[in-house]
Amino acid sequence: MRQAAKVIEAETTLRPLVGVVLGSGLGRFANTLTSATRFRYSDLPGLPLSTAVGHAGELIIGNVGGTAAAVMSGRFHLYEGYTPQQTVAGMHLFRELGITRVVLTNASGGINSAYSPGSLVLMSDHINLQGVNPLVGPNDDSLGPRFPDMTEVYSKRLRAIALAAGQTLGIPLHEGVYAALLGPTYETPAEIRYLRTIGADLVGMSTVLEAIAARHMGFEILAISCVTNLAAGLGEGKLDHKEVLEVGRSSSAAFLQLLGAILPQLSE
Ligand code: HPA
């Protein structure tokens, strides 16, 4: 990853302290950055080669209200065939860039009946049902401990900053527990009843492995989920990826405002 960081540092004088990963339908945030330099993942040695068709993976270094950020537009999902280690490559690149705080975003299905499509939810915790962990294998003690504590994966301090920003902007924010499944199938209604029983408010197919790797390295993490649909069996009809993308895009105005307000406070 040092090589990828070198490529980036040769092209821009910005030195981001905050990293962002944009989830499905939330990619528009990348266009709001000023003084932006864009890197295709394929030009950054150490990042996995993207296999997904039509998936423009890009890292953008730019300013958000005077704060330099590194923004990943497009992430690596297990269901695409990446290994658990590959899915967290972005976190290792962030570390090489000197980043210690990350904002992870995603689209999710809402299980908690207080949520509706378009709801924004701060992840307060997660349940890893993906069956794998990116830290399996020899531990790199220079990154973090063999048995990392996961008591507070999603920083209370950063959540408080986000909640305050939401209040100021008049954007309602929920908090909830995200269950990560492997995918790529959406869940069955029975699986959603099970997830509700075990304490999940949201369900999705990403974010958790990144959060584990980031927490292992001592990062402070904020995770924001955009509920794009009621989880299987809770709404009318079937689940559709197009709908997920559309709701992601249509709630992105609030999401963009929120990120724009939060990020400058994260580099302090
Ligand atoms: N399930 C899993 N992942 C998702 C969903 C869902 O209902 N919506 C958006 N991502």
Residues whose N, C-alpha, C, O or C-beta is under 5 A from the ligand:
A	BS01	HPA	A107 S108 G109 Y186 V203 G204 M205 T228 A231 V244
